[in-house]
Amino acid sequence: MKLNRLIGILTILQQKNSVTASYLAEKFEVSRRTILRDIEEICMAGIPIVTTQGAGGGISLMEGFALDTTVFTEEELAAIFTGLKSLDSVSHASSAKTLARKLDGGAVSRLTEEVQIDLASFYKGDLAVKLEQIRRAIRERKCIAFHYYYGKGEADKRIEPYRIVYRWSDWYVFGFCRERQDFRMYKLRRLWELRITDETFAVREIPEEKERFGSHMTDDYIVRAVYDPAVKYRLVEEYGPASFTEREDGKLYTEWGFTEKSRAVEWFLSFGDKVRVLDPPEMVERMKETLRAVWNLYET
């Protein structure tokens, strides 16, 4: 990754007084010409680098540069490594280990053991392939096609991919749906038979409200319920210890908002006989109807 290489070059220049382009090229396994282009980009970013020719010459940071003690602190490098390791958990690459080896960053790498982030869940194999395909399609500005499963059924989709988003503890692709003529989010776990098409697309301007992923979702459907104290841990896990009131009988009383009525029903059903919905009447009836349907399913 180019960003890894630029970070690595800066760190090496900070650690050593002077290095040659050939040394950096060998270290990062690229051509000398690529290193020289990297040096130009670093200079354009405002970091003064001096190159000298001839015997004893090389590449170095300008003497007296304002950040002459360190370009990245150990903590900052640790944060970079942690981020790379997180991405490695959903990739077939080993960017963090590779960068640590090239920088001789053993001490920094050990610091990252303090925080372990695994974004892969239980489906890394499929997820890594999907992420690589979508990233490639975004870079090449090519449409992707896939079969999608959702609440209303299933359908074949074709979109212009713009972002890969990790939110709400899941992975999504954000793109422009040709059929709906609008920007949409698609969950990767519901997305199968993914392929990159030959169809390219011109980049569209993304409306500001669409960039705020999920900003259109509101939780203004208020439901009142009481829970058995045996499931207190789940309430704390989802909403925190201040999200309920403990009644005199030991039951836990809540007043929570939900984005959708169907989601509320699914939430309450997941507690079995450990919850009772009190209000609004409409939700009480929904729960009764759903439970009757479940009962009939097992009676027939």
Backbone as CSV, one residue per row, in Angstrom:
resi,resn,N_x,N_y,N_z,CA_x,CA_y,CA_z,C_x,C_y,C_z
1,MET,0.842,-1.190,0.000,0.000,0.000,0.000,0.881,1.246,0.000
2,LYS,0.529,2.215,-0.803,1.349,3.417,-0.927,1.432,4.189,0.377
3,LEU,0.313,4.308,1.102,0.320,5.043,2.362,1.309,4.413,3.342
4,ASN,1.325,3.090,3.412,2.278,2.401,4.285,3.703,2.811,3.940
5,ARG,3.986,2.872,2.626,5.348,3.177,2.174,5.751,4.607,2.521
6,LEU,4.826,5.549,2.345,5.127,6.942,2.675,5.390,7.100,4.167
7,ILE,4.570,6.437,4.972,4.781,6.474,6.429,6.135,5.864,6.766
8,GLY,6.450,4.752,6.104,7.719,4.083,6.355,8.917,4.931,5.989
9,ILE,8.840,5.612,4.849,9.948,6.475,4.418,10.185,7.585,5.436
10,LEU,9.113,8.232,5.878,9.251,9.308,6.861,9.869,8.805,8.159
11,THR,9.445,7.636,8.580,9.972,7.094,9.833,11.454,6.767,9.713
12,ILE,11.852,6.180,8.597,13.272,5.857,8.379,14.107,7.125,8.314
13,LEU,13.605,8.155,7.625,14.348,9.421,7.536,14.513,10.054,8.908
14,GLN,13.529,9.835,9.786,13.645,10.366,11.132,14.677,9.592,11.940
15,GLN,14.744,8.291,11.702,15.656,7.454,12.471,17.097,7.538,11.994
16,LYS,17.301,7.813,10.703,18.652,7.842,10.131,18.959,9.241,9.600
17,ASN,20.217,9.634,9.671,20.603,10.965,9.187,20.410,11.088,7.684
18,SER,20.778,10.029,6.960,20.688,10.074,5.504,20.614,8.653,4.957
19,VAL,19.828,8.461,3.922,19.738,7.164,3.259,19.722,7.385,1.752
20,THR,20.021,6.352,1.007,20.005,6.463,-0.450,18.663,5.987,-0.995
21,ALA,18.367,6.416,-2.209,17.137,5.969,-2.859,17.172,4.463,-3.088
22,SER,18.374,3.945,-3.367,18.520,2.504,-3.594,18.204,1.724,-2.323
23,TYR,18.638,2.260,-1.176,18.354,1.613,0.113,16.848,1.551,0.346
24,LEU,16.157,2.673,0.107,14.704,2.694,0.314,13.990,1.779,-0.678
25,ALA,14.490,1.757,-1.928,13.870,0.903,-2.936,13.968,-0.564,-2.541
26,GLU,15.143,-0.969,-2.027,15.313,-2.357,-1.586,14.465,-2.653,-0.356
27,LYS,14.399,-1.675,0.556,13.653,-1.861,1.796,12.168,-2.071,1.530
28,PHE,11.618,-1.289,0.590,10.177,-1.346,0.336,9.816,-2.145,-0.914
29,GLU,10.847,-2.770,-1.519,10.622,-3.676,-2.648,9.906,-2.991,-3.812
30,VAL,10.380,-1.801,-4.150,9.860,-1.062,-5.305,11.051,-0.523,-6.088
31,SER,10.781,0.137,-7.199,11.874,0.671,-8.007,12.403,1.985,-7.420
32,ARG,13.610,2.332,-7.813,14.217,3.594,-7.371,13.380,4.775,-7.858
33,ARG,12.830,4.642,-9.063,11.995,5.711,-9.619,10.741,5.924,-8.764
34,THR,10.149,4.831,-8.271,8.967,4.950,-7.404,9.323,5.697,-6.126
35,ILE,10.490,5.398,-5.545,10.925,6.088,-4.325,11.085,7.579,-4.586
36,LEU,11.656,7.943,-5.722,11.846,9.365,-6.034,10.499,10.075,-6.182
37,ARG,9.511,9.369,-6.748,8.173,9.966,-6.853,7.564,10.133,-5.455
38,ASP,7.809,9.145,-4.588,7.314,9.246,-3.211,7.929,10.450,-2.503
39,ILE,9.215,10.667,-2.703,9.906,11.801,-2.075,9.296,13.116,-2.547
40,GLU,8.961,13.183,-3.833,8.331,14.397,-4.374,6.983,14.643,-3.695
41,GLU,6.200,13.584,-3.500,4.889,13.737,-2.861,5.024,14.186,-1.413
42,ILE,6.029,13.652,-0.718,6.254,14.047,0.674,6.618,15.526,0.740
43,CYS,7.450,15.970,-0.194,7.827,17.403,-0.244,6.601,18.266,-0.526
44,MET,5.757,17.815,-1.441,4.551,18.577,-1.787,3.605,18.669,-0.591
45,ALA,3.694,17.700,0.335,2.851,17.716,1.528,3.384,18.672,2.584
46,GLY,4.537,19.329,2.304,5.063,20.326,3.231,6.173,19.853,4.135
47,ILE,6.668,18.645,3.940,7.775,18.145,4.757,9.068,18.316,3.958
48,PRO,9.993,19.166,4.423,11.208,19.482,3.660,12.211,18.338,3.659
49,ILE,12.515,17.849,2.470,13.493,16.774,2.311,14.613,17.270,1.395
50,VAL,15.833,16.955,1.754,17.010,17.377,0.987,17.627,16.159,0.325
51,THR,17.953,16.271,-0.953,18.659,15.201,-1.653,19.994,15.748,-2.134
52,THR,21.061,15.002,-1.908,22.409,15.405,-2.351,22.996,14.313,-3.215
53,GLN,23.747,14.720,-4.236,24.325,13.782,-5.188,25.773,13.458,-4.815
54,GLY,26.301,12.412,-5.444,27.708,12.085,-5.284,27.987,11.200,-4.076
55,ALA,29.283,10.970,-3.868,29.717,10.122,-2.767,29.291,10.727,-1.435
56,GLY,28.724,9.910,-0.591,28.269,10.397,0.705,26.939,11.107,0.647
57,GLY,26.362,11.202,-0.543,25.083,11.888,-0.687,23.917,10.976,-0.331
58,GLY,22.732,11.515,-0.427,21.562,10.720,-0.113,20.346,11.575,0.141
59,ILE,19.384,11.011,0.824,18.111,11.672,1.122,18.018,11.865,2.623
60,SER,17.617,13.069,3.045,17.522,13.346,4.476,16.497,14.435,4.722
61,LEU,16.049,14.537,5.988,15.183,15.636,6.383,16.009,16.906,6.526
62,MET,15.442,18.037,6.156,16.158,19.300,6.266,16.520,19.580,7.721
63,GLU,17.761,19.980,7.939,18.226,20.287,9.289,17.436,21.475,9.847
64,GLY,17.021,21.353,11.104,16.255,22.435,11.725,14.773,22.349,11.455
65,PHE,14.358,21.263,10.786,12.937,21.082,10.531,12.177,21.102,11.858
66,ALA,10.999,21.737,11.885,10.259,21.966,13.135,9.996,20.677,13.907
67,LEU,9.857,19.550,13.185,9.618,18.281,13.871,10.898,17.455,13.869
68,ASP,12.037,18.118,14.267,13.314,17.447,14.146,13.528,16.347,15.181
69,THR,12.701,16.260,16.205,12.886,15.186,17.182,12.152,13.916,16.770
70,THR,10.961,14.038,16.203,10.241,12.845,15.740,9.177,13.229,14.735
71,VAL,9.024,12.409,13.720,7.939,12.611,12.771,6.676,11.967,13.335
72,PHE,6.825,10.760,13.823,5.730,10.074,14.495,6.217,9.614,15.857
73,THR,5.428,9.873,16.873,5.769,9.369,18.195,5.501,7.863,18.227
74,GLU,6.018,7.208,19.246,5.796,5.772,19.381,4.310,5.469,19.480
75,GLU,3.570,6.326,20.196,2.128,6.123,20.341,1.408,6.292,19.013
76,GLU,1.860,7.290,18.216,1.228,7.509,16.916,1.486,6.333,15.984
77,LEU,2.707,5.824,15.989,3.013,4.667,15.165,2.220,3.448,15.621
78,ALA,2.060,3.320,16.942,1.274,2.204,17.464,-0.162,2.279,16.958
79,ALA,-0.711,3.505,16.893,-2.078,3.683,16.384,-2.160,3.289,14.913
80,ILE,-1.114,3.648,14.147,-1.079,3.285,12.731,-1.044,1.771,12.577
81,PHE,-0.172,1.117,13.346,-0.062,-0.337,13.278,-1.370,-1.009,13.690
82,THR,-2.018,-0.484,14.724,-3.286,-1.059,15.173,-4.330,-0.972,14.065
83,GLY,-4.371,0.184,13.394,-5.307,0.347,12.285,-5.029,-0.637,11.155
84,LEU,-3.743,-0.820,10.830,-3.382,-1.752,9.768,-3.731,-3.186,10.148
85,LYS,-3.494,-3.533,11.414,-3.820,-4.888,11.869,-5.327,-5.128,11.820
86,SER,-6.094,-4.089,12.108,-7.551,-4.213,12.042,-7.994,-4.519,10.618
87,LEU,-7.385,-3.810,9.639,-7.735,-4.057,8.244,-7.230,-5.424,7.788
88,ASP,-6.085,-5.842,8.336,-5.568,-7.168,7.989,-6.532,-8.273,8.402
89,SER,-7.336,-8.028,9.452,-8.256,-9.054,9.938,-9.364,-9.350,8.932
90,VAL,-9.555,-8.471,7.945,-10.559,-8.709,6.906,-9.898,-8.693,5.531
91,SER,-8.645,-9.106,5.494,-7.900,-9.114,4.247,-6.959,-10.300,4.240
92,HIS,-6.521,-10.674,3.046,-5.533,-11.734,2.931,-4.116,-11.173,3.060
93,ALA,-3.996,-9.854,3.243,-2.686,-9.212,3.360,-2.200,-9.231,4.805
94,SER,-0.923,-8.866,4.979,-0.329,-8.736,6.313,0.424,-7.412,6.369
95,SER,-0.307,-6.324,6.134,0.311,-4.999,6.026,1.052,-4.595,7.285
96,ALA,0.469,-4.865,8.447,1.095,-4.446,9.702,2.429,-5.150,9.919
97,LYS,2.466,-6.473,9.712,3.703,-7.211,9.892,4.758,-6.768,8.895
98,THR,4.324,-6.533,7.649,5.266,-6.113,6.618,5.884,-4.766,6.958
99,LEU,5.057,-3.821,7.386,5.561,-2.492,7.724,6.463,-2.548,8.951
100,ALA,6.086,-3.352,9.942,6.911,-3.485,11.146,8.288,-4.039,10.796
101,ARG,8.321,-5.025,9.895,9.603,-5.610,9.498,10.466,-4.604,8.764
102,LYS,9.850,-3.816,7.883,10.624,-2.858,7.099,11.134,-1.700,7.939
103,LEU,10.411,-1.378,9.000,10.813,-0.261,9.853,11.614,-0.711,11.063
104,ASP,11.823,-2.006,11.195,12.434,-2.525,12.420,11.637,-2.035,13.622
105,GLY,10.300,-2.051,13.476,9.445,-1.465,14.514,8.984,-2.457,15.547
106,GLY,9.890,-3.276,16.060,9.505,-4.288,17.036,8.852,-3.709,18.262
107,ALA,9.436,-2.620,18.797,8.887,-2.020,20.019,7.491,-1.474,19.763
108,VAL,7.329,-0.808,18.623,6.015,-0.255,18.299,5.015,-1.381,18.058
109,SER,5.461,-2.429,17.374,4.569,-3.550,17.101,4.090,-4.201,18.388
110,ARG,4.983,-4.272,19.383,4.592,-4.863,20.666,3.541,-4.014,21.367
111,LEU,3.609,-2.696,21.149,2.613,-1.822,21.771,1.207,-2.126,21.258
112,THR,1.117,-2.566,20.014,-0.204,-2.815,19.429,-0.863,-4.041,20.046
113,GLU,-0.098,-4.846,20.788,-0.708,-6.001,21.442,-1.674,-5.570,22.532
114,GLU,-1.595,-4.298,22.955,-2.500,-3.802,23.983,-3.944,-3.763,23.485
115,VAL,-4.106,-3.587,22.177,-5.445,-3.501,21.583,-5.526,-4.477,20.426
116,GLN,-6.466,-5.405,20.477,-6.684,-6.361,19.402,-8.069,-6.123,18.809
117,ILE,-8.125,-5.833,17.515,-9.394,-5.566,16.845,-9.559,-6.555,15.697
118,ASP,-10.608,-7.346,15.747,-10.907,-8.294,14.674,-12.234,-7.894,14.048
119,LEU,-12.180,-7.409,12.824,-13.378,-6.933,12.139,-14.036,-8.014,11.292
120,ALA,-13.483,-9.223,11.338,-13.913,-10.247,10.393,-15.139,-11.020,10.817
121,SER,-15.463,-11.054,12.118,-16.573,-11.863,12.615,-16.319,-13.324,12.255
122,PHE,-17.375,-14.065,11.869,-17.227,-15.490,11.604,-17.160,-15.810,10.108
123,TYR,-17.009,-14.821,9.274,-17.056,-15.097,7.834,-15.947,-14.367,7.082
124,LYS,-14.718,-14.458,7.622,-13.592,-13.758,7.013,-13.344,-14.202,5.582
125,GLY,-13.464,-15.507,5.308,-13.168,-16.001,3.973,-13.964,-15.301,2.902
126,ASP,-15.287,-15.299,3.037,-16.145,-14.632,2.049,-15.974,-13.123,2.105
127,LEU,-15.856,-12.582,3.310,-15.777,-11.138,3.468,-14.531,-10.567,2.813
128,ALA,-13.370,-11.199,3.028,-12.121,-10.689,2.462,-12.200,-10.618,0.937
129,VAL,-12.779,-11.649,0.327,-12.909,-11.665,-1.133,-13.817,-10.540,-1.609
130,LYS,-14.948,-10.356,-0.919,-15.879,-9.293,-1.301,-15.232,-7.919,-1.170
131,LEU,-14.533,-7.693,-0.061,-13.892,-6.393,0.151,-12.852,-6.107,-0.925
132,GLU,-12.066,-7.112,-1.291,-11.051,-6.916,-2.319,-11.690,-6.594,-3.664
133,GLN,-12.773,-7.294,-3.995,-13.466,-7.029,-5.260,-14.051,-5.620,-5.288
134,ILE,-14.702,-5.241,-4.204,-15.343,-3.922,-4.170,-14.295,-2.813,-4.206
135,ARG,-13.194,-2.970,-3.461,-12.128,-1.960,-3.490,-11.571,-1.801,-4.898
136,ARG,-11.386,-2.910,-5.574,-10.888,-2.842,-6.946,-11.884,-2.116,-7.850
137,ALA,-13.173,-2.443,-7.702,-14.197,-1.792,-8.523,-14.242,-0.294,-8.261
138,ILE,-14.071,0.117,-7.000,-14.072,1.543,-6.664,-12.886,2.238,-7.336
139,ARG,-11.704,1.616,-7.258,-10.514,2.213,-7.871,-10.648,2.329,-9.379
140,GLU,-11.218,1.292,-9.993,-11.319,1.265,-11.457,-12.598,1.915,-11.967
141,ARG,-13.446,2.402,-11.048,-14.716,3.028,-11.416,-15.552,2.105,-12.294
142,LYS,-15.744,0.868,-11.813,-16.552,-0.091,-12.539,-17.756,-0.494,-11.703
143,CYS,-18.881,-0.717,-12.367,-20.091,-1.137,-11.667,-19.930,-2.565,-11.150
144,ILE,-20.627,-2.875,-10.076,-20.656,-4.234,-9.563,-22.084,-4.757,-9.632
145,ALA,-22.202,-6.065,-9.810,-23.514,-6.712,-9.856,-23.524,-7.806,-8.796
146,PHE,-24.685,-8.044,-8.194,-24.786,-9.065,-7.161,-26.242,-9.433,-6.931
147,HIS,-26.413,-10.567,-6.245,-27.759,-11.012,-5.844,-27.930,-10.629,-4.384
148,TYR,-29.056,-9.969,-4.055,-29.234,-9.408,-2.716,-30.488,-9.955,-2.054
149,TYR,-30.358,-10.290,-0.761,-31.466,-10.796,0.044,-31.870,-9.727,1.061
150,TYR,-33.170,-9.432,1.148,-33.646,-8.437,2.111,-35.066,-8.765,2.537
151,GLY,-35.611,-7.919,3.432,-36.898,-8.216,4.047,-38.022,-8.489,3.067
152,LYS,-38.006,-7.842,1.918,-39.093,-7.984,0.958,-38.871,-9.108,-0.036
153,GLY,-37.737,-9.775,0.068,-37.458,-10.873,-0.859,-36.006,-10.891,-1.290
154,GLU,-35.775,-11.020,-2.582,-34.427,-11.013,-3.127,-34.452,-10.453,-4.538
155,ALA,-33.323,-9.927,-4.983,-33.289,-9.285,-6.297,-31.851,-9.169,-6.776
156,ASP,-31.687,-9.049,-8.080,-30.375,-8.786,-8.672,-30.158,-7.281,-8.698
157,LYS,-28.981,-6.851,-8.282,-28.672,-5.432,-8.201,-27.442,-5.106,-9.040
158,ARG,-27.404,-3.880,-9.508,-26.228,-3.349,-10.208,-26.019,-1.928,-9.695
159,ILE,-24.869,-1.672,-9.104,-24.631,-0.348,-8.525,-23.250,0.194,-8.908
160,GLU,-23.117,1.500,-8.734,-21.822,2.170,-8.853,-21.238,2.253,-7.438
161,PRO,-20.189,1.522,-7.118,-19.664,1.515,-5.741,-18.817,2.752,-5.436
162,TYR,-19.028,3.341,-4.244,-18.291,4.533,-3.840,-17.532,4.364,-2.520
163,ARG,-18.099,3.616,-1.586,-17.476,3.485,-0.275,-17.689,2.071,0.260
164,ILE,-16.745,1.622,1.079,-16.950,0.455,1.926,-17.108,1.002,3.337
165,VAL,-18.190,0.634,4.008,-18.525,1.229,5.299,-18.619,0.135,6.367
166,TYR,-17.971,0.362,7.497,-18.151,-0.518,8.653,-18.931,0.269,9.693
167,ARG,-20.167,-0.156,9.926,-21.024,0.554,10.871,-22.060,-0.407,11.444
168,TRP,-22.547,-0.097,12.648,-23.544,-0.942,13.299,-23.044,-2.387,13.391
169,SER,-21.758,-2.549,13.633,-21.116,-3.862,13.794,-21.234,-4.729,12.551
170,ASP,-21.259,-4.108,11.382,-21.344,-4.878,10.143,-20.724,-4.105,8.988
171,TRP,-20.493,-4.811,7.865,-19.884,-4.220,6.677,-20.939,-3.946,5.612
172,TYR,-20.791,-2.808,4.939,-21.721,-2.405,3.881,-20.937,-1.861,2.691
173,VAL,-21.566,-1.906,1.519,-21.064,-1.167,0.372,-22.065,-0.046,0.116
174,PHE,-21.544,1.152,-0.051,-22.365,2.334,-0.314,-22.176,2.700,-1.775
175,GLY,-23.293,2.803,-2.504,-23.172,3.106,-3.923,-24.455,3.637,-4.516
176,PHE,-24.383,3.953,-5.803,-25.543,4.505,-6.517,-26.251,3.384,-7.243
177,CYS,-27.517,3.152,-6.879,-28.322,2.104,-7.489,-28.904,2.613,-8.808
178,ARG,-28.594,1.925,-9.895,-29.083,2.347,-11.207,-30.608,2.242,-11.280
179,GLU,-31.163,1.206,-10.675,-32.612,0.996,-10.744,-33.364,2.049,-9.946
180,ARG,-32.911,2.318,-8.718,-33.588,3.276,-7.847,-33.174,4.714,-8.107
181,GLN,-32.082,4.903,-8.854,-31.545,6.241,-9.115,-31.308,7.009,-7.819
182,ASP,-30.643,6.315,-6.889,-30.375,6.924,-5.593,-29.211,6.181,-4.934
183,PHE,-28.575,6.839,-3.958,-27.492,6.214,-3.209,-28.088,5.313,-2.134
184,ARG,-27.553,4.096,-2.036,-28.070,3.120,-1.085,-26.916,2.381,-0.381
185,MET,-27.254,1.742,0.754,-26.308,0.913,1.495,-26.739,-0.547,1.366
186,TYR,-25.771,-1.433,1.126,-26.069,-2.853,1.010,-25.157,-3.637,1.952
187,LYS,-25.762,-4.471,2.802,-24.994,-5.256,3.767,-24.277,-6.395,3.045
188,LEU,-22.990,-6.543,3.311,-22.214,-7.539,2.590,-22.639,-8.964,2.912
189,ARG,-23.147,-9.216,4.106,-23.565,-10.574,4.446,-24.821,-11.007,3.692
190,ARG,-25.553,-10.025,3.137,-26.748,-10.352,2.353,-26.456,-10.326,0.861
191,LEU,-25.232,-10.083,0.516,-24.839,-9.840,-0.867,-24.013,-11.028,-1.358
192,TRP,-24.479,-11.691,-2.442,-23.799,-12.867,-2.955,-23.715,-12.825,-4.472
193,GLU,-22.912,-13.724,-5.023,-22.686,-13.790,-6.483,-22.155,-12.450,-6.979
194,LEU,-21.259,-11.870,-6.213,-20.698,-10.561,-6.559,-19.738,-10.675,-7.733
195,ARG,-19.846,-9.735,-8.660,-18.896,-9.684,-9.774,-18.700,-8.240,-10.229
196,ILE,-17.523,-7.984,-10.737,-17.207,-6.669,-11.297,-17.566,-6.698,-12.771
197,THR,-18.354,-5.751,-13.217,-18.764,-5.704,-14.624,-17.751,-4.907,-15.448
198,ASP,-17.927,-4.919,-16.754,-17.067,-4.134,-17.643,-17.558,-2.690,-17.770
199,GLU,-18.724,-2.425,-17.200,-19.341,-1.099,-17.318,-18.699,-0.100,-16.361
200,THR,-18.143,0.963,-16.908,-17.544,2.011,-16.077,-18.578,3.094,-15.787
201,PHE,-18.268,3.965,-14.834,-19.200,5.039,-14.498,-18.436,6.321,-14.183
202,ALA,-19.100,7.443,-14.438,-18.540,8.743,-14.089,-18.897,9.052,-12.639
203,VAL,-17.954,9.601,-11.911,-18.163,9.867,-10.491,-19.263,10.897,-10.291
204,ARG,-20.212,10.582,-9.437,-21.308,11.492,-9.117,-20.990,12.245,-7.821
205,GLU,-21.578,13.397,-7.689,-21.456,14.135,-6.437,-22.410,13.522,-5.420
206,ILE,-21.886,13.173,-4.263,-22.699,12.544,-3.228,-23.329,13.614,-2.348
207,PRO,-24.648,13.654,-2.250,-25.305,14.654,-1.390,-24.810,14.522,0.050
208,GLU,-24.693,15.647,0.719,-24.151,15.666,2.074,-24.930,14.759,3.023
209,GLU,-26.265,14.763,2.899,-27.058,13.949,3.819,-26.835,12.464,3.589
210,LYS,-26.466,12.070,2.351,-26.195,10.668,2.067,-24.856,10.235,2.651
211,GLU,-23.909,11.178,2.766,-22.603,10.872,3.353,-22.721,10.583,4.843
212,ARG,-23.757,11.114,5.476,-23.991,10.830,6.897,-24.794,9.545,6.985
213,PHE,-24.101,8.442,6.817,-24.738,7.137,6.715,-25.684,6.884,7.885
214,GLY,-26.930,6.571,7.546,-27.906,6.252,8.577,-28.544,7.458,9.232
215,SER,-28.224,8.683,8.746,-28.781,9.875,9.396,-30.292,9.979,9.220
216,HIS,-30.827,9.269,8.205,-32.274,9.320,7.963,-33.053,8.431,8.930
217,MET,-32.322,7.585,9.666,-32.985,6.651,10.579,-33.268,7.327,11.914
218,THR,-34.502,7.232,12.363,-34.887,7.835,13.642,-35.430,6.739,14.566
219,ASP,-35.342,6.999,15.859,-35.847,6.010,16.828,-36.963,6.636,17.663
220,ASP,-37.962,7.169,16.966,-39.030,7.902,17.648,-40.284,7.050,17.890
221,TYR,-40.200,5.734,17.634,-41.327,4.859,17.957,-41.084,4.316,19.365
222,ILE,-41.731,4.934,20.360,-41.472,4.618,21.769,-42.312,3.427,22.231
223,VAL,-41.635,2.468,22.866,-42.304,1.280,23.402,-41.920,1.134,24.873
224,ARG,-42.928,0.869,25.699,-42.697,0.656,27.129,-42.808,-0.837,27.427
225,ALA,-41.867,-1.343,28.220,-41.845,-2.780,28.496,-41.184,-3.046,29.840
226,VAL,-41.429,-4.238,30.386,-40.754,-4.670,31.610,-40.046,-5.991,31.336
227,TYR,-38.832,-6.117,31.879,-37.994,-7.288,31.656,-37.722,-8.014,32.966
228,ASP,-37.490,-9.292,32.847,-37.070,-10.092,33.994,-35.624,-9.714,34.338
229,PRO,-35.278,-9.607,35.613,-33.907,-9.236,35.987,-32.847,-10.194,35.469
230,ALA,-33.251,-11.402,35.057,-32.294,-12.374,34.535,-31.642,-11.908,33.230
231,VAL,-32.289,-10.953,32.527,-31.731,-10.485,31.249,-31.146,-9.080,31.373
232,LYS,-30.868,-8.663,32.602,-30.295,-7.328,32.808,-29.019,-7.126,31.992
233,TYR,-28.196,-8.176,31.907,-26.925,-8.061,31.187,-27.117,-7.647,29.730
234,ARG,-28.204,-8.100,29.108,-28.455,-7.738,27.712,-28.862,-6.275,27.584
235,LEU,-29.634,-5.797,28.528,-30.036,-4.391,28.492,-28.817,-3.495,28.676
236,VAL,-27.946,-3.890,29.600,-26.713,-3.121,29.830,-25.840,-3.165,28.579
237,GLU,-25.734,-4.339,27.974,-24.905,-4.504,26.780,-25.363,-3.604,25.640
238,GLU,-26.667,-3.515,25.438,-27.214,-2.761,24.311,-27.336,-1.267,24.590
239,TYR,-27.774,-0.913,25.801,-28.114,0.485,26.061,-27.450,1.094,27.291
240,GLY,-26.762,0.284,28.081,-26.082,0.833,29.251,-26.879,0.668,30.532
241,PRO,-26.205,0.790,31.682,-26.859,0.558,32.975,-27.879,1.618,33.376
242,ALA,-27.879,2.764,32.684,-28.845,3.815,33.024,-30.076,3.770,32.119
243,SER,-30.206,2.713,31.329,-31.277,2.666,30.333,-32.582,2.093,30.876
244,PHE,-32.606,1.648,32.127,-33.820,1.057,32.685,-33.983,1.477,34.147
245,THR,-35.205,1.284,34.644,-35.516,1.570,36.054,-35.913,0.269,36.737
246,GLU,-35.300,-0.009,37.874,-35.626,-1.228,38.601,-36.821,-0.978,39.510
247,ARG,-37.892,-1.736,39.304,-39.112,-1.561,40.090,-39.001,-2.304,41.421
248,GLU,-39.984,-2.054,42.294,-39.986,-2.692,43.612,-40.083,-4.212,43.521
249,ASP,-40.769,-4.694,42.486,-40.906,-6.149,42.331,-39.680,-6.776,41.663
250,GLY,-38.661,-5.954,41.364,-37.441,-6.465,40.755,-37.429,-6.402,39.238
251,LYS,-38.598,-6.172,38.624,-38.665,-6.081,37.165,-37.950,-4.815,36.673
252,LEU,-37.477,-4.859,35.438,-36.744,-3.739,34.855,-37.640,-3.032,33.842
253,TYR,-37.931,-1.768,34.100,-38.863,-0.989,33.260,-38.065,-0.140,32.270
254,THR,-38.507,-0.150,31.000,-37.818,0.637,29.966,-38.815,1.421,29.118
255,GLU,-38.334,2.541,28.596,-39.047,3.327,27.583,-38.031,3.645,26.500
256,TRP,-38.037,2.852,25.439,-37.037,2.991,24.383,-37.675,3.300,23.043
257,GLY,-36.919,3.974,22.215,-37.360,4.251,20.859,-36.785,3.236,19.880
258,PHE,-37.555,2.885,18.862,-37.124,1.957,17.824,-37.275,2.619,16.458
259,THR,-36.425,2.213,15.526,-36.488,2.801,14.180,-37.651,2.230,13.372
260,GLU,-37.945,0.946,13.603,-39.027,0.300,12.860,-39.828,-0.598,13.803
261,LYS,-41.119,-0.705,13.553,-41.974,-1.552,14.388,-41.583,-3.019,14.259
262,SER,-41.210,-3.435,13.053,-40.819,-4.836,12.859,-39.556,-5.160,13.645
263,ARG,-38.622,-4.195,13.710,-37.400,-4.408,14.487,-37.719,-4.534,15.974
264,ALA,-38.715,-3.761,16.426,-39.112,-3.836,17.830,-39.669,-5.213,18.153
265,VAL,-40.493,-5.747,17.269,-41.064,-7.080,17.490,-39.939,-8.118,17.569
266,GLU,-38.984,-8.051,16.653,-37.865,-9.000,16.649,-37.064,-8.906,17.953
267,TRP,-36.879,-7.678,18.418,-36.121,-7.467,19.651,-36.829,-8.134,20.837
268,PHE,-38.109,-7.875,20.990,-38.848,-8.425,22.128,-38.970,-9.947,22.044
269,LEU,-39.159,-10.479,20.847,-39.270,-11.926,20.699,-37.977,-12.630,21.113
270,SER,-36.845,-11.945,20.942,-35.560,-12.571,21.266,-35.406,-12.832,22.767
271,PHE,-36.294,-12.242,23.593,-36.239,-12.439,25.038,-37.180,-13.539,25.523
272,GLY,-37.950,-14.124,24.610,-38.861,-15.194,25.011,-39.847,-14.713,26.066
273,ASP,-39.923,-15.451,27.194,-40.874,-15.087,28.255,-40.245,-14.162,29.303
274,LYS,-39.128,-13.534,28.954,-38.446,-12.646,29.902,-38.796,-11.173,29.702
275,VAL,-39.784,-10.875,28.877,-40.185,-9.493,28.653,-41.702,-9.436,28.422
276,ARG,-42.291,-8.308,28.819,-43.712,-8.063,28.536,-43.860,-6.638,28.044
277,VAL,-44.431,-6.494,26.849,-44.678,-5.170,26.280,-45.920,-4.573,26.922
278,LEU,-45.828,-3.314,27.354,-46.939,-2.642,28.035,-47.673,-1.652,27.136
279,ASP,-46.939,-0.965,26.293,-47.523,0.144,25.541,-46.569,0.505,24.393
280,PRO,-47.115,0.953,23.245,-48.497,1.309,22.939,-49.350,0.075,22.617
281,PRO,-50.663,0.223,22.669,-51.567,-0.903,22.417,-51.302,-1.602,21.091
282,GLU,-50.927,-0.817,20.082,-50.656,-1.390,18.766,-49.525,-2.410,18.842
283,MET,-48.466,-2.103,19.589,-47.346,-3.028,19.708,-47.741,-4.256,20.523
284,VAL,-48.582,-4.062,21.528,-49.070,-5.197,22.305,-49.816,-6.172,21.389
285,GLU,-50.688,-5.625,20.524,-51.434,-6.472,19.596,-50.506,-7.158,18.594
286,ARG,-49.488,-6.448,18.124,-48.519,-7.047,17.201,-47.836,-8.249,17.847
287,MET,-47.466,-8.083,19.100,-46.810,-9.163,19.813,-47.744,-10.367,19.957
288,LYS,-49.016,-10.108,20.300,-49.993,-11.191,20.454,-50.180,-11.940,19.129
289,GLU,-50.314,-11.183,18.037,-50.515,-11.797,16.727,-49.319,-12.656,16.330
290,THR,-48.135,-12.129,16.595,-46.919,-12.877,16.248,-46.806,-14.146,17.070
291,LEU,-47.097,-14.045,18.351,-47.013,-15.212,19.226,-48.076,-16.260,18.864
292,ARG,-49.272,-15.788,18.460,-50.306,-16.726,18.029,-49.858,-17.468,16.765
293,ALA,-49.201,-16.725,15.864,-48.712,-17.344,14.629,-47.651,-18.396,14.931
294,VAL,-46.792,-18.099,15.888,-45.766,-19.069,16.295,-46.431,-20.302,16.913
295,TRP,-47.422,-20.068,17.760,-48.156,-21.177,18.397,-48.800,-22.079,17.340
296,ASN,-49.473,-21.450,16.360,-50.141,-22.212,15.295,-49.137,-23.018,14.483
297,LEU,-47.949,-22.466,14.320,-46.916,-23.155,13.558,-46.567,-24.494,14.174
298,TYR,-46.547,-24.537,15.478,-46.200,-25.767,16.181,-47.407,-26.658,16.471
299,GLU,-48.618,-26.101,16.354,-49.828,-26.881,16.581,-50.237,-27.692,15.351
300,THR,-49.853,-27.213,14.182,-50.277,-27.879,12.938,-49.355,-29.047,12.606
